[in-house]
């Protein structure tokens, strides 16, 4: 699964090796890719930088381009070193940004660790999929004629009730861009329409037209429902990874809710 990880999520924790009554085992020196004013740039840090660039670019960086990236990274080290000497890190805004960056890294790594220790099982995915499918809204296919005033809408409604052709009148009278298609709006769900329009559509049966014009912020609508249908959900296997991400998000939200419940919090704004 392509679960999003921050560029820092690959950092492994430092393992302190100590034996009872013995000195800690020496840590082997980290492999470096360069030194800048005597400061080593570790291979692991540079690899992390490259991985972040690849993630942003959405492609793997060829080996022959990594030398350019190393030059960029060295430039960043030089700029950071100059900024440190200039006291930039003591600026309150910069200090806040550094603290926030540290918070993001720790939170991301901590939540990843929680998911690793509380993995989502395949048995949890199908019920979530079924619940999401059950919540999918019904789809509607309708036409409408949109005009500026109620008098015009009333006159058109009377004309349609007398046998007028809806598509023809929509093309001639509607101010909506759908007029060239005879007022055809295609398939949509009610939540994508303004509420008065959606409420009117939901009250119609296929083939029915609104008995009275419907007002919205766009003007006056005369609506005809062509047909409606239950949505066709994607197959479970096609969206399994997305369902897993959803279950993981819910698990993390429950975890955060529990932390909040057990915490002493005082808001001052």
N, C-alpha and C positions, 0 to 999 in steps of 0.2 A: 504494500500500500504506500502511496506517495504522501505520507503524512508530513505536514510542514514542520520543519525544524529550523530554529534560528541558526545563524552561522556559528554560534557559540555552543550549540548543543552537542557538538562532536568532541568537546574538551573532556578528557577523562580526568577524574579526581586524582589528586596526588596521593599515592599510597605510602604511608609511613611504615617502614619495616623495622621493627624493634623486637629484640628478644630479651627475656627477663635476665637482668644482670649483665647484659652485653650492650655495647654501643650500637647505635643504629647503623645498619648496613649503608655504605656509601651509595649515593645516587649516581648512576652512570651519567656522564655528560651528555646533554642533548645534542643531537646532530644539528649543525647549523648550515645555513645556505649563504651567509654573508656576515660581515661585521661592519658596524657603522660607528666610527669614533670609539672603537674598543668594545662596543656593545654587540653581542651576538644576536643574530636573527635566527631563531630556531626553525628547523624544517617543518615541524608540526604547525607553528604559527603561520608560516608562509603557505603551507598546504591548505590551511583553513581560509586564508585570504583568497587563494585561487578558487577554492570550492564556493566561496561566497560570490565571486565574480561569475563563475559558471552558472550558479543558481539564478543570478539576476539576468544573465544573457540567455539562459535557457539552452545552452549548448556546452559541450566540452571544449576546453581551451587546448589547442594543439601544443605539443611539446616545444616546438620552435618559437612559440609566442610567450612562453613562460619566462624567458629571459627579460622580455619587455615588462612583464608584470613585476619581476623582481626589482627592476629599475624603479618602477612606480612605488613599490613598497619601501625601497631605500629612501626615495624622495619624501615619503610620508614620515619615515623615522627621523630624517633630518629636520623636517618642518616641526615635528612634535618636540624634538630636542630643543630647537630654537625657541619654541613657544614656552616650554618648561623654564628655560633660562630667563625668559622675559617675564616670568611670574604669571603667565596666563591662567594656570591651573588654580591660582588663588582668587581669581575673579568669581564673584558669587554666582553669576549666571552659568559660567563654565562648570563650576563645582556642582551646581544643580543638574546640569546636563550629564555630567559624569555619574552622579548618583543615580539618575534615572536610567542610564544605560546599564549600570551594574544591576539595578533592580530588575530590569527586563531580562537580563541574562540569567540571573538567579531564578526568577519565576519560571522562565521557559524550561530551564534544566530541571527545576523541582517538579513541574507538572509532568514533564516527560518521564521522570523517575516514578512518579505516582502511577502513571499509566502502565509503565513496565511492570510495576509490582501488582497492579490490579488490571490485568489484561481483559479485553473484551473477548468473549467466546463466541463461536459461530452460532451457538444456541440462542444467543441474545439478539441476533440480527434479524431473523425472520419475523418475530413478533413486531419489531420496530418497523420493518418494511410494510407489514400488513396494516399497521396503524397509520403509516404515512399514506398508503394507498387509499384507505378508508376516508382519510381527511381531504383527498383531492377533490376540488370543486367541480360541479357539473359544468359542461360546456354548452354554449348557446350559439346559434347561427341566426342572425336577424338582419333586417333592413330598416332604415329609417329615413324620414324626410325632416330636415331641420329648417325652420323659418324663424324670422325675428319676432313676429307678433301672433297673439292668440287668434285674432280674427282670421288671419290667413290660414292658420293651422286648422281652425274650425271649418273653414270653407273646403279645405283639402280633405279633411276627414269625411265630410258629407259627400264629397265627390267620390271618394274611395268606397264608401258604404253603398253608393249608388252603382258600383260596378267599375269604377275607374281602375286603370292599370297602375299598380304601385310603382313598379320599376320605371315606367315612363314618366309619371309625375315626379318621382324623385330626381330623375335626370333633368327635368325642366325647371323644378321649383326649389329643390333643396340647395342650401348654401354650403353644405358640408362637402368636403373633398370626395366623399364616397358617391356623390351624385353621378359621376361618370360610370359607375358600376351599378346604376339603378338603386343606389342607397345601400348596397350590400356591404355589411361590416365584417363578413367572414365569421370565423369561429372565435369566441372569446369567453372569458369567465366573468361572473358578475363583479368581482372585486376589481376588475380593470376598468369598469365604467363608473361614471358619477352615480351617486346613490339613487336619485330619482329615476334615472334611466334603468339601472339594475333592478330596482324594486318593480318597475313596470314590466320588465322582461320576465321576471320570475313569476309573475301572476298570469302570464299568457300560456296558452296551449299552442302546439305547433299548428301553423296556419292562421292563427288569430292575430288581430290587429288591436291596438289600444282603442278603447271606446271613446276616450277623451284625450286631447293632446297632453303631453307631459312636459312640464317646465323644468329646465335646469339653468345653470349659469350661462349656457351657450345659446339658449333660446327655447323654442317650442318644438318638441319631437312628436312625430307620428311614427309608431313602431309596429313592425310586423315580425312575429317570430316564425322563422322558417322551420327550424327543427332544433332539438337538443339531444345530448348524448352523455353517457357516462364517460369519464376520461379513460384513455387507454394507457395504463401504467407501463413503464419499462419493465423488462424481465428482471427478476431478483438478481441474477448473476451479473447483469449489466451494471447495476448500481450498488453492488455489494460493498465496494470500497467506500462509497459515499455514505451508505447506511452505517458502516463501521465508524466513520468520522463523526456522524451525528450522535451515535451512542457514546462515543468517547467524549464529545462535548458535554453531553448530559451528565456523564459520570464526573467530569471535572467540575461542572457547575454544582453538583451535589456536594462534592468535596469542599469547594469554596464556601458554599452555604453553611456547611458544618463548621468550618473554621470561623466563619463570621459569628455563628450562634454561640460558640464557646469563647469568643474574644470580648474584651472590654473596650468598647469603642466610644469615643466622645467627639462628636462633630462640632467644629467651631465656626463654620460658615454655613 
